Amino acid sequence: MGCTFAFCYCSLYPQSNFYLQSFISITINTNIVSLIKNKKIAIIGGGPGGLTLARILQMNGADVKVYERDLNRNARMQGATLDLHEESGLKALTEAGLIEEFKANYRPGAEKLSIIDKKAKILVDEHTQKKDEIARLEIDRGPLQNILLNSLKQDTVVWDSQLVSISAHNDSWKLEFKNGSSVIADIVIGADGANSKIRPYVTPIKSFYTGVTAIEGIVYNSETKSPNMHALLKGGKIFAMGDERSLILSSKGDGSLVFYPSFKAEENWHKECGINFNDKAEVLAWFKKEYTGWDRVWQELFENADSHFVPRPLYSMPFDQTWEALPNLTIIGDAAHLMSPFAGEGVNMAMLDALELGKNLTVQNFLDIQTAIASYEKQMRERASNAAKDSLDSQTVMHSENAKSFLVEMFGGVHN
């Protein structure tokens, strides 16, 4: 989900600073550290974290492949927009030499938020504020993916490679894929998300259910199919609150919008509720019943959405997780620190993971790969724990009786 509570100011980086970053990258490239020399590195998962890591490793001479389960780069619908934070996501793009591409592809105005109550009364409208008062910079997932993919050497990403097993092979790892292929890698990094196949080899610690479930829906060509919602969105975002439930909408650059009703539910509600999530009429009937008292205008989303809805129970890793580092296996992103999406930190933490792990393996001086991994993991767990706590706190408030007043106070507006 692309909902964001964390504020971030992104300067557009003066040219002098950008060239300084470029100079540093060039200097690094001439000094390939022996830790990864002649090592084959496999990254499992081609999301923003995995692709950012591949870019940083390649900049420093690494032999790296990304194994992605999707058939090709266009196989999957990309979700809501992403708010990249200056100290994490944007920092990673800058050090990867891709900040100019970001500037050319981010969506001015996508960050502007309207807070609306269940009766469709507008409480906060950032579209009425001056441009320089809104400093959060957002980009659609698709363009971000393309920036990262286009920065990699040809054939770096091996598509249609769904991992089915991993086993020790001398001092390396043997990876076997659903398509029947297999490879040997000296270093393996799991960037394969919430249901990571790599994580159980690193730690037995499992995520916990946070008590809230969301349902993802999409309306294509929203201006025509959902004109009232399109007009309310104004190319930005909507947070709608009421009755300890939320409904979050986000516009996309391709003319579509994505939306997420979220609510308190039992962990297996989506399996036991009896709803066919590929039947729009059934999902609409559920919404009318569970969101009783909400204005008729919200039903327009469900009436005109694509027929494929996706239920998403929300999980988080424990805040105090720890483990002993392995010699040549580690994890980044959701595989390492899955968290609730209500602070917009997930993708930012994943890209910062990629930056820090990439640096440890290529730039900083460590005695061996295990020590480099251990240093990364220790720092990663600490900052991710703080982000996960903030995310869960925001989720709790978002689904409380005080949600509207909390958001109005945060963003400024009139609350009755």
C-alpha positions in Angstrom: 0.0 0.0 0.0 1.2 3.5 -0.7 -0.4 5.4 2.2 2.1 7.6 4.0 2.1 9.4 7.3 5.8 10.1 7.6 6.9 13.5 6.4 9.8 13.8 4.1 11.5 16.8 2.6 13.4 16.1 -0.6 15.7 18.8 -1.9 16.3 18.4 -5.6 20.1 18.3 -5.0 22.1 21.1 -6.4 24.2 20.3 -9.4 27.4 20.6 -7.5 26.3 17.9 -5.0 25.1 15.6 -7.8 28.4 15.8 -9.5 30.1 15.1 -6.2 28.1 12.0 -5.8 29.0 10.9 -9.3 32.7 11.5 -8.6 32.5 9.3 -5.5 30.9 6.5 -7.5 33.6 6.6 -10.1 36.2 6.5 -7.4 34.6 3.4 -5.9 34.5 1.7 -9.2 38.3 1.7 -9.5 38.8 -0.1 -6.2 37.0 -3.4 -6.3 37.2 -4.9 -2.8 38.4 -8.5 -2.6 35.4 -9.6 -0.6 33.3 -10.0 -3.7 36.1 -10.5 -6.3 35.4 -13.7 -8.3 32.2 -14.3 -6.3 28.9 -15.0 -8.0 26.1 -13.2 -6.2 22.4 -14.2 -6.5 19.6 -11.8 -5.4 16.3 -13.5 -5.1 13.5 -11.0 -5.9 13.3 -8.1 -8.3 11.5 -5.5 -6.3 12.9 -2.0 -5.6 15.3 -3.4 -2.8 16.7 -6.2 -4.9 17.2 -4.1 -8.0 18.8 -1.3 -6.0 21.2 -3.7 -4.5 22.0 -5.2 -7.9 22.8 -1.7 -9.3 25.1 -0.8 -6.4 26.9 -4.1 -6.6 27.4 -3.7 -10.4 28.7 -0.2 -9.9 31.5 -1.8 -7.9 32.4 -4.6 -10.2 30.2 -7.5 -8.8 29.1 -10.5 -10.7 25.4 -10.4 -9.8 22.2 -11.9 -11.1 18.6 -11.1 -9.9 16.2 -14.1 -10.0 12.6 -12.9 -10.3 9.5 -15.1 -10.4 7.5 -12.8 -12.8 7.6 -13.8 -16.5 8.8 -10.4 -17.6 9.0 -6.8 -16.5 5.4 -6.1 -17.5 3.8 -9.2 -16.0 2.4 -7.7 -12.7 0.1 -4.7 -12.0 2.1 -2.2 -10.0 0.3 -0.8 -7.0 0.0 2.7 -5.4 2.6 5.5 -5.6 5.6 5.5 -3.4 6.8 8.4 -1.2 10.6 8.1 -1.2 12.3 9.7 1.8 15.4 11.8 1.6 17.3 9.8 4.2 16.5 6.4 2.7 14.9 5.8 -0.7 16.2 9.0 -2.3 19.6 8.5 -0.6 19.9 5.1 -2.2 18.9 6.4 -5.6 21.4 9.3 -5.3 24.3 7.0 -4.4 23.3 4.7 -7.2 23.6 7.6 -9.6 19.9 7.6 -10.5 18.6 10.8 -8.9 18.3 12.6 -12.2 16.2 9.8 -13.6 14.0 10.1 -10.5 13.6 13.8 -11.1 12.4 13.1 -14.6 9.8 10.5 -13.6 8.4 11.6 -10.2 4.8 12.9 -10.2 4.4 16.5 -8.9 1.0 16.7 -7.1 0.7 13.0 -6.4 1.7 13.7 -2.8 -1.2 16.1 -2.1 -3.7 14.6 0.3 -7.3 15.1 1.1 -8.7 13.9 4.4 -12.4 13.1 4.0 -15.0 11.7 6.5 -17.3 8.9 5.8 -20.0 11.3 4.7 -17.7 12.7 2.0 -17.0 15.9 3.8 -13.6 17.3 3.1 -11.7 18.1 6.3 -8.2 18.8 4.8 -7.3 19.6 1.2 -3.6 20.0 0.5 -4.5 21.0 -3.1 -5.4 24.4 -1.8 -2.0 24.9 -0.3 0.9 26.6 -2.1 3.2 24.3 -4.0 6.3 25.0 -1.8 4.3 24.0 1.3 4.2 20.3 0.0 7.6 18.7 -0.1 6.9 15.0 -0.3 8.0 13.6 -3.6 6.2 10.5 -5.0 6.8 8.2 -8.0 4.7 5.3 -9.4 6.0 1.9 -8.8 6.2 1.1 -12.6 8.5 4.1 -13.5 10.7 3.3 -10.4 11.0 -0.3 -11.5 12.0 0.9 -15.0 14.6 3.3 -13.7 16.3 0.5 -11.8 16.0 -2.1 -14.5 17.4 0.2 -17.2 20.4 0.9 -15.0 21.5 -2.7 -14.9 23.5 -4.6 -17.4 21.6 -6.6 -20.0 20.4 -10.0 -18.8 21.1 -9.2 -15.1 17.5 -10.1 -14.3 16.6 -13.7 -15.0 12.8 -13.7 -15.4 10.5 -16.6 -14.8 12.7 -17.8 -12.0 10.6 -18.8 -9.0 12.8 -20.2 -6.3 11.6 -23.6 -5.0 14.6 -24.8 -3.0 18.0 -23.8 -1.7 20.7 -26.2 -0.4 24.3 -26.0 0.7 26.8 -26.8 -2.0 30.4 -27.0 -0.6 31.0 -23.3 0.5 28.3 -22.0 -1.8 24.5 -22.4 -2.4 22.6 -24.4 -5.0 19.4 -22.6 -6.1 16.6 -24.6 -7.9 13.7 -22.9 -9.7 10.2 -23.9 -10.7 11.2 -23.7 -14.4 13.6 -26.6 -13.9 16.8 -24.5 -14.0 19.4 -24.4 -11.2 22.5 -22.3 -10.4 25.3 -22.2 -7.9 26.0 -18.9 -6.1 28.7 -17.9 -3.6 26.6 -15.3 -1.9 22.7 -15.3 -1.8 20.6 -12.4 -0.7 16.9 -12.8 -0.2 14.9 -9.8 -1.4 11.8 -12.0 -1.9 9.3 -10.3 0.2 6.9 -11.2 3.0 6.8 -14.9 2.0 10.5 -15.2 1.6 11.9 -18.6 0.8 15.3 -17.4 2.0 14.3 -16.1 5.4 13.8 -19.5 7.1 17.5 -20.3 6.4 18.5 -17.1 8.2 16.1 -17.2 11.1 13.1 -19.1 12.4 11.5 -15.9 13.7 8.1 -15.4 12.1 5.8 -12.3 11.6 2.7 -11.7 13.6 -0.7 -10.6 12.4 -1.4 -6.9 13.2 -5.2 -7.2 13.5 -6.1 -5.3 10.4 -6.9 -6.6 6.9 -7.1 -4.5 3.7 -8.6 -5.2 0.3 -6.9 -3.9 -2.8 -9.0 -2.7 -5.7 -8.2 -0.8 -8.9 -10.3 1.3 -11.3 -8.8 1.7 -14.8 -9.5 5.0 -16.6 -10.9 6.5 -13.5 -11.8 9.8 -15.1 -14.4 8.1 -17.2 -15.4 5.1 -15.0 -15.4 6.8 -11.6 -15.7 10.5 -12.3 -16.7 11.5 -8.8 -13.8 9.8 -7.1 -11.4 11.0 -9.8 -12.6 14.6 -9.2 -12.1 14.2 -5.4 -8.6 12.7 -5.9 -7.3 15.6 -8.1 -4.3 13.4 -9.0 -3.3 12.9 -5.4 -4.4 10.8 -2.4 -7.5 10.5 -0.2 -7.7 9.2 3.4 -11.3 8.6 4.4 -12.1 7.7 8.0 -15.0 6.6 10.0 -16.3 3.9 12.4 -12.7 2.6 13.1 -12.3 1.8 9.4 -10.4 3.5 6.6 -10.6 3.8 2.9 -7.4 5.0 1.1 -7.2 6.0 -2.5 -4.2 6.9 -4.7 -4.1 8.1 -8.2 -1.6 6.7 -10.7 0.1 8.3 -13.7 -1.5 5.9 -16.1 -5.0 7.3 -15.4 -6.0 4.6 -13.0 -6.6 4.7 -9.2 -6.0 2.1 -6.5 -8.0 1.9 -3.3 -7.8 0.0 -0.1 -10.6 -0.4 2.5 -8.9 -1.5 5.7 -10.6 -2.7 8.9 -10.1 -4.8 12.0 -10.7 -8.5 11.4 -9.6 -12.0 12.4 -6.4 -13.2 10.7 -8.2 -15.7 8.5 -11.2 -13.6 7.8 -10.4 -13.5 4.0 -10.5 -17.3 3.9 -13.6 -17.7 6.1 -15.8 -14.8 5.0 -17.2 -16.7 2.0 -16.6 -13.7 -0.4 -15.5 -14.5 -3.9 -13.0 -11.6 -4.4 -13.2 -12.1 -8.2 -16.9 -11.2 -8.0 -17.4 -7.5 -7.9 -21.0 -7.8 -6.9 -20.1 -9.8 -3.8 -17.4 -7.3 -2.7 -19.7 -4.4 -3.2 -22.4 -6.1 -1.1 -19.8 -6.7 1.6 -18.8 -3.0 1.5 -22.4 -1.8 1.8 -22.9 -4.0 4.8 -19.6 -3.3 6.6 -19.4 0.4 5.8 -23.0 1.2 6.7 -23.5 4.9 7.0 -20.8 5.8 4.5 -21.9 8.1 1.7 -23.1 6.6 -1.5 -20.2 8.1 -3.4 -17.8 5.6 -2.1 -19.7 2.7 -3.7 -18.7 4.1 -7.1 -15.3 2.6 -6.5 -16.5 -0.9 -6.1 -19.1 -0.6 -8.9 -16.5 0.4 -11.5 -13.4 -1.5 -10.3 -11.7 -4.3 -12.1 -13.3 -7.6 -11.0 -10.1 -8.9 -9.3 -9.8 -7.7 -5.7 -6.9 -8.9 -3.4 -7.4 -9.3 0.3 -4.3 -8.4 2.3 -4.0 -9.3 5.9 -1.3 -7.0 7.4 1.7 -8.5 9.2 4.8 -7.3 11.0 8.0 -8.8 12.2 8.7 -8.7 15.9 10.4 -5.5 17.0 13.1 -7.4 19.0 14.2 -10.0 16.4 17.8 -11.0 16.2 19.9 -13.8 14.8 23.6 -14.7 14.2 24.9 -13.7 10.8 25.7 -16.4 8.3 28.9 -16.5 6.1 27.2 -15.9 2.8 23.4 -15.6 3.2 21.3 -12.6 4.2 18.0 -10.9 3.6 16.7 -7.4 2.9 13.4 -5.6 2.7 10.2 -7.3 3.7 12.0 -10.6 3.9 14.0 -9.1 6.8 11.6 -6.7 8.4 8.0 -6.9 7.2 5.9 -4.1 8.7 2.5 -2.5 8.5 2.3 0.0 5.6 0.8 2.9 7.5 4.0 5.0 7.7 5.2 4.6 4.1 8.5 3.1 5.3 8.6 -0.4 3.6 10.1 0.5 0.3 12.4 3.1 1.9 13.8 0.6 4.4 14.3 -1.9 1.6 16.3 0.5 -0.6 18.3 1.6 2.4 19.1 -2.0 3.2 20.3 -2.4 -0.4 22.6 0.7 0.0 24.1 -0.4 3.3 24.6 -4.0 2.4 26.0 -3.1 -1.0 28.5 -0.7 0.7 29.5 -3.3 3.3 30.3 -5.9 0.6 32.2 -3.5 -1.7 33.4 -0.4 0.0 34.0 -0.7 3.7 36.9 -2.7 5.0 35.8 -6.0 6.7 37.8 -9.1 7.4 35.3 -11.3 5.6 31.9 -11.5 4.1 30.3 -12.8 7.3 31.6 -9.8 9.2 30.3 -7.4 6.5 26.8 -9.1 6.7 26.8 -9.1 10.5 27.5 -5.3 10.5 24.7 -4.7 8.0 22.2 -6.9 9.8 22.8 -5.3 13.2 22.2 -1.8 11.9 19.3 -2.9 9.7 17.4 -4.6 12.6 17.7 -1.5 14.8 16.4 1.1 12.4 13.7 -1.3 10.9 12.4 -2.0 14.4 11.9 1.7 15.0 10.1 2.1 11.6 7.9 -0.9 12.3 6.9 0.5 15.7 5.9 3.8 14.1 4.0 2.0 11.3 2.0 -0.1 13.8 1.3 3.0 16.0 0.0 4.8 12.9 -2.2 1.8 12.0 -3.7 1.7 15.5 -4.6 5.3 15.3 -6.0 5.0 11.8 -8.4 2.4 13.0 -9.5 4.1 16.2 -12.4 6.4 17.1 -9.9 9.3 17.0 -8.6 8.7 13.5 -10.1 11.9 12.0 -9.0 14.3 14.7 -5.5 12.7 14.6 -5.1 13.2 10.9 -6.6 16.6 10.8 -4.2 17.8 13.5 -1.3 16.2 11.7 -2.0 17.7 8.3 -3.9 20.8 9.4 -7.6 21.5 8.7 -11.0 22.0 10.3 -12.5 19.1 12.3 -16.1 19.1 13.5 
